[in-house]
Amino acid sequence: MHKSFRKYSRNSQELIYWLINDYACKLQEIEVGQTASEYYRYQAKKQLKKLYMKHTGINLKELNPFKNFYGDMKVKIEDTLSKKISDNSKTEIILNDMDFLIRQEFQKLTLALDGTFSLCLNLMSQDKANKFITWLFDYLLDNEIPMREEIVNLYSQSENDKFIYAMLKHKKCCICGKEVTGPHHVDRVGTTQYKHDTGLDKRISPLCPYHHAEIESGNYTLKEFQDKYTTFGYLLCNEEQIKELKKVYKHHFKAFKETAE
């Protein structure tokens, strides 16, 4: 059974359109944070969605909207009717499954007809919106496209782990956006211990030299520093993340060894 379709939030929609607008500001060559013209916002949305589709590898020729809807729904109904649950529960499950499949097929139809996906609240799930937001944020960072302060604040609040990892990966300070020379170790390792550091058991944060020195000054507890800077955060990374970060920070995580697949 599918989980019920969870439409993406208005906060997520606002964040997506802010990111698109800031890309449009770059195309229009105006200051970030201004409202780009309708033409440039249309071009930005069109370009970014096509780039994202290329990134995800969506094949429009294989979509076939509603081709398997009847069969998929029949299987789900039969499976639900066979369960030893109340009739009310069965009705709720069937309606949720139908709702999910209809929205999914209409998104496929939009892709097939227009060659791109819809950002309509009723057609995009929160999960897919989160993936698109993560890609948009990474893309703008990769291409050094300025983002308004509200974007950084909202993304850091709604997707803190993804935000911190993106800033680590792009060597950007999570507080001010300036260049990071090396990740700040929230759990101290000592400069002589870097050769023993795998990165897997220590919390790290992307901080520029100024904010790195500030947190190391001893004037703040970790909680006080977090209260002062709302976008400050840290990660306890997994193996896949350290594998990528090791490419960025050549002199760190020296003890990390990739496990054989």
C-alpha positions in Angstrom: 0.0 0.0 0.0 1.2 3.5 -0.8 1.2 6.1 1.9 -1.3 8.8 1.4 -0.2 11.5 -0.9 1.3 14.3 1.2 1.2 17.6 -0.8 4.2 19.8 -0.4 3.9 22.7 2.0 3.5 26.3 1.1 6.8 27.0 2.9 8.4 24.6 0.4 6.6 26.1 -2.5 7.8 29.6 -1.4 11.4 28.3 -1.1 11.3 26.8 -4.6 10.0 30.1 -6.1 12.5 32.2 -4.2 15.3 30.0 -5.6 13.9 30.3 -9.1 13.6 34.0 -8.7 17.2 34.4 -7.6 18.3 32.5 -10.6 16.1 34.8 -12.7 17.8 37.8 -11.1 21.1 36.3 -12.4 19.7 35.9 -15.9 18.3 39.5 -15.8 21.5 40.8 -14.3 19.8 42.6 -11.4 20.6 42.5 -7.7 19.6 39.4 -5.8 16.4 39.7 -3.8 14.7 41.9 -6.3 11.7 40.5 -8.1 12.7 39.5 -11.6 10.5 40.2 -14.5 7.8 37.7 -15.5 9.8 36.8 -18.7 13.0 36.0 -16.8 11.1 34.1 -14.1 9.5 32.0 -16.8 12.9 31.4 -18.4 14.5 30.5 -15.1 11.8 28.0 -14.2 11.9 26.5 -17.6 15.7 26.1 -17.6 15.9 24.8 -14.0 13.2 22.2 -14.4 14.8 20.9 -17.6 18.2 20.7 -15.9 16.6 18.8 -13.0 14.9 16.4 -15.3 18.2 15.7 -17.0 19.8 15.2 -13.5 17.1 12.7 -12.5 17.2 10.9 -15.9 13.4 11.0 -16.5 12.6 9.4 -19.9 9.4 11.1 -21.3 8.9 8.3 -23.8 8.5 5.7 -21.0 5.8 7.6 -19.0 2.5 6.3 -20.6 0.2 8.2 -18.2 -2.9 6.2 -17.0 -1.9 3.2 -19.1 -1.6 0.9 -16.0 -3.9 2.9 -13.7 -6.8 0.3 -13.9 -4.6 -2.6 -13.3 -2.6 -0.9 -10.5 -5.8 0.2 -8.8 -7.4 -3.3 -9.1 -4.4 -4.9 -7.4 -4.5 -2.5 -4.6 -8.3 -2.8 -4.0 -8.1 -6.6 -4.0 -5.2 -6.5 -1.6 -7.1 -4.1 0.7 -10.3 -6.2 0.6 -8.4 -9.3 1.6 -7.2 -7.7 4.9 -8.9 -8.5 8.2 -9.8 -4.9 9.1 -13.0 -2.9 9.4 -14.9 -1.7 6.3 -14.2 1.9 7.3 -10.4 1.2 7.3 -10.7 -0.5 3.9 -12.5 2.4 2.5 -9.9 4.9 3.8 -7.0 2.8 2.4 -8.7 2.5 -1.0 -9.4 6.3 -1.2 -5.8 7.1 -0.2 -4.4 4.7 -2.8 -6.7 6.1 -5.5 -5.8 9.7 -4.5 -2.1 8.9 -4.7 -2.3 7.1 -8.1 -4.5 9.8 -9.7 -2.1 12.6 -8.6 0.9 10.5 -9.8 -0.7 9.9 -13.2 -1.7 13.5 -13.7 1.9 14.5 -13.0 3.0 12.0 -15.7 0.4 13.5 -18.0 1.8 17.0 -17.4 5.3 15.7 -18.2 4.1 13.9 -21.4 2.2 16.9 -22.7 4.4 19.8 -21.7 7.8 18.1 -21.4 8.2 19.3 -17.8 6.7 18.7 -14.4 4.2 20.8 -12.5 5.0 22.7 -9.3 1.2 22.8 -8.4 0.6 22.1 -4.7 -1.9 19.4 -5.6 0.4 17.4 -7.9 3.8 17.4 -6.2 4.5 15.4 -3.1 6.5 16.8 -0.2 9.2 14.1 -0.8 9.7 15.1 -4.4 9.6 18.8 -3.5 12.4 18.2 -0.9 14.5 16.5 -3.6 14.0 19.4 -6.0 14.8 22.0 -3.3 18.0 20.1 -2.4 19.0 20.1 -6.1 18.2 23.7 -6.6 20.2 24.8 -3.6 23.2 22.7 -4.7 22.9 24.0 -8.3 22.9 27.7 -7.2 25.9 27.0 -4.9 27.8 25.2 -7.6 27.3 28.0 -10.1 28.0 30.8 -7.5 24.6 32.3 -8.0 23.8 34.7 -5.1 20.8 33.7 -2.9 18.8 36.1 -0.7 19.2 35.8 3.1 15.6 34.5 3.5 16.4 31.5 1.4 19.4 30.5 3.5 17.4 31.0 6.7 14.3 29.1 5.5 16.4 26.2 4.1 18.6 25.9 7.1 15.5 25.7 9.3 13.5 23.3 7.2 16.3 21.0 6.0 19.1 21.6 8.4 21.1 18.5 7.8 20.9 18.9 4.0 21.8 22.6 4.4 24.9 21.9 6.5 26.1 19.1 4.2 25.6 21.4 1.1 27.7 24.1 2.8 30.4 21.7 3.8 30.5 20.3 0.3 30.8 23.8 -1.3 33.2 25.1 1.4 30.8 27.9 2.4 30.3 29.1 6.0 26.9 28.2 7.3 26.7 31.6 9.1 28.0 34.1 6.6 28.6 32.2 3.3 32.2 33.1 3.1 34.9 30.5 2.2 35.7 27.7 4.5 39.3 26.5 4.7 38.6 23.4 6.7 35.6 22.0 8.6 35.2 23.0 12.2 35.3 19.9 14.5 32.6 20.4 17.2 34.2 17.4 18.9 37.8 18.3 19.3 40.4 16.1 17.6 43.6 18.3 17.9 45.8 19.2 15.0 48.1 16.2 15.7 45.2 13.8 15.6 44.0 14.5 12.0 45.8 11.4 10.8 43.6 9.3 13.0 40.4 11.1 12.1 37.9 9.1 10.0 35.3 11.8 10.2 32.6 9.3 11.2 32.6 9.8 14.9 33.1 13.5 15.2 30.5 16.3 14.6 31.7 18.8 12.0 30.5 22.2 10.9 31.3 24.6 7.9 32.7 27.8 9.5 34.9 30.5 7.9 38.1 31.5 9.8 36.3 34.4 11.6 33.4 32.3 13.0 35.7 29.4 13.5 37.9 31.6 15.8 34.7 33.0 17.5 33.4 29.6 18.5 36.9 28.5 19.6 37.3 31.6 21.8 35.7 30.0 24.8 33.2 32.9 25.1 30.3 30.7 24.2 28.9 27.3 25.0 27.7 25.3 22.0 24.1 26.1 22.9 24.8 29.9 23.2 26.5 29.8 19.8 23.5 28.1 18.2 21.2 30.7 19.8 23.3 33.6 18.5 23.5 32.2 14.9 20.3 30.4 13.8 21.9 29.0 10.6 24.7 27.4 12.6 24.6 23.6 12.6 26.8 20.5 12.4 26.7 16.9 11.1 27.7 13.5 12.2 28.5 12.2 8.7 28.0 8.8 7.2 30.5 7.0 5.0 29.0 8.2 1.7 29.2 11.8 2.9 32.8 11.5 4.2 33.8 9.9 0.9 32.6 13.0 -0.9 33.9 15.5 1.6 37.4 13.8 1.5 37.6 15.0 -2.1 36.9 18.6 -1.0 39.1 18.6 2.1 42.4 17.0 1.0 44.1 17.1 4.4 41.2 15.9 6.5 39.7 12.5 7.3 43.1 10.8 6.6 42.1 7.6 8.5 38.9 7.1 6.5 39.0 4.0 4.4 36.2 3.1 1.9 34.6 -0.2 2.6 34.7 -2.7 -0.2 31.3 -3.1 -1.9 
